[in-house]
Amino acid sequence: MSKIKKIFLLCLLFFFAGKNFSQHQHHKVDSANVKHPHGIYLALGPSISGIDIYKTYLQNPHRVGINARVYGEYSNRLRLAGGFTRITKFNYAPSWKKLGAFNVDLDLHFMARVKDEHIIFYGVLGLCYHQWNGYFRGQSAFYDAIAKYKPNTYISQNWVGLNVGLGFERAFKYFDVFAEYRYRFAKTEVVLGIADVAVNIGIKKKIHFEKIFRGVGDKYRWF
């Protein structure tokens, strides 16, 4: 998990390093992202998250998946975000074959904007649905996996949990870039504990519906 934390910190360092580079675009960014931040946004990027096959999240395999999101921003301090993360199937030798998973997240972001800068720090609080499946071979597996799953069987499990995390976002001229670190809490064994740790990075873009509808109206005039 230390590798995931290092990736998140490197993303933050990269974003802050771009501060001086983007200062000459200050007024353009103001009009594009800061003065009119409200609306619907779409986002896409890679996500590093785990598959909950063992007792603790430290033992679980982590892979890079694809994360897609939609944001509803109608306040300077609070917004709603829905996301879907997909990890394509892979082999986790020698114990597992064709492991795959997906997460569905619904979160509130509590935002703090840095004055005269195009930067947002935000807290994440929400719900998640996690589902994974794969073929358990049972070879050289952790003891808790052998005790929990029958060898040479197809396993599919799911759970509903709680998202808690922190994020960082920076506005540029044509899009925003974000990085996020989150814990997913769920019932592990008999108590509520950390089931997964994930890092998300990506590009976020506002959808201008008025331009879309105006273009459609100009093309198809019925009267």
N, C-alpha and C positions, 0 to 999 in steps of 0.2 A: 504493500500500500504506500510505502514511502516513495516509490516511483511515480505513482499517480499524483501525490502531493507536489513532487518536483515539477511535473508537467504543468500543473495549475500555476505554480509560482513563476515558471518560465513564461507562461502566457501573460501574466500580469506585468512582468518585466518588459516584455515585447510591446505591450500596449502603452506603457508609460514612456518607453523609449521613442515612440512615435509622436510624443507631445510637441517637441520643437519643430518637427517636420510639418506638422499640420497647423502651426500657428498662423502661417501666412494665408490660410484658408478660413480664418476665424469668422469673418463676416458672412461668407458664403454658408458655412456650417450653421451659423445662427439662424438664417432664414430657412434652411432646409430641415433642420432637426430640432432646434431648441424652441423657437417661437411657436411652432405648431406640432407638438409632439403627440397629440391625441389622435386616436384612430386605430385601425387594424393593421397588424404587422405579421409578416411571415418570416420564419427563420429556418436555416438548415445548416448542419455541420456534423462533425464526428463526435462520438461519445464513447468514453471508456467506462464500461460497467461490468459487473460480475454476474455469474449464474449461481444461484443459491443451491448448490448440490451437496455441500458439506456442512458441518455443524457451525463453523465460524466463517465470517466473510474473509478472514485472512487466508484461509485455505482455498477459497473458491477461485476458479479461473476467471481472469478478466480479459476481455477482448474489445476491439474497436468496432463499434456499430455506427449506424446512421440515426441521427436525431432530427426530427422535423417538428416545428412548433407554430402555433398561432397565438398572438397576443391581442388582448383588448385593453387599450390604454385610454382612459377617460379621466385620469387624475394624475397630478404631479407626484403623488406619494404612494399610490396603490394601483396595481394592475393585475389582471387575470391572465394566466398562461396555461395553455393545454399542449401537451407534447406526446410524441410517440417515438420510441427507440427500438430499433430492430438489430439483433445480433444474428447474422447468418450462421448456418450450421457449420460445425467444425469438429474434428476429432481431437479428443483429449486423452492421448495414449498414456498408459495402456488400458485405463479403466472405462473410458466412455467413447462412444461413437455417435456422430451426427447430433451433437449438442447444439441447441438453438434456443433463443429466448426473445421476449419483447417486454417492454414496459410502457404503460400508459400513465401519464402524470397530469394532474390538475392542481395548479398551485396559485397562491397569492404571492406577489412580490411587493415587499415593503421598501420603497425606494428613498434614497438620500442623494440629492443632486449636489455636485460641487459647484459653487458659485463661479460664474465667468469661465467655467471649463465645461467641456462636453462629455462629462464623466458621471456615471451613476454607480453607486454601490447599493446593493439590495440584499435583503434577507428573503429566504425562500421558506414557505410553509404550505404544505398541501398533502394530497393523497396520491397514492400510486397503486397500480395493479401490475403485478409481475407474474409472468408465466414462462416456464421453461420445459423442455422435453429432450429426451435423448435415450440412447441404448446403453444400459449399464452392463459391462462385461465382467466386472468384479475383480479384475486382475490388478494386484499391487495397489489396491485402493486403501484409503484411510479406514481405520477400524470402524469409525462411526458410520461410514457409508455402507460397509459390508453388513453392519448390524441393522441398518435402516432399509436397504434395498436388496431385493433378490437378484443374484447374478443372472446374466443372460436374459434380461427382461427390458421392455420398453417402459420408461418412466416419464410421467407427465405430472407436474405440480404447479400450483399457483397460490398466491397470497395477496392480500390487500394490506398496505402499510402506510407509514407516515413519512413524508419528505421534510427534511430540515437541512438548510444549506445557506451558502453565501455566494453572491455573484458580483461581477464587475462588467460594466458596459461603457463603450466609448463611441461617440458619434463622429463619423466622417462625412464627407460631402454627399456621397450617394448612398451610403448604407451605414449601419451600426455594426460593431463587432463586440462579442461578449465572451466571457469565460465564467464557468460556474463549477462549484464544488459542493456536492450534496451527499448526505447520509440518507439511507432508506431504512427505516425501523419497521420491524415486523415481529410476529411471535416466533421465536426460535426456541425449540424444545418446549419449555413451559413458561418462559418469561418473555417480555418485550425486549428485544435487543437489536443490534445493528445487523441487518441482513445483507446490505450492499453499500458500497461507496462508489460514486460516479463522478467523472469530470466531463463537462460538456463545453465545447467551444463552437462558435459558428458566426454566421453573418445574418443580420436582421434587416429587413427592408419593409418600409411602409407601403401599403397598397392604397393607391389613389382611385377609389371607386368612382368619384365624380368624373375623372378623365376617361375611365373605361366606358361608363354609361353615355358620356357625351360623344365618344367616338362611335359607339353603336348607334346612337340616335342620328348622328350625321350620316352614317352609311345607309341606314334603313329608314327612310322617311315615308310614313304611311299617309300623311295628309299634307 
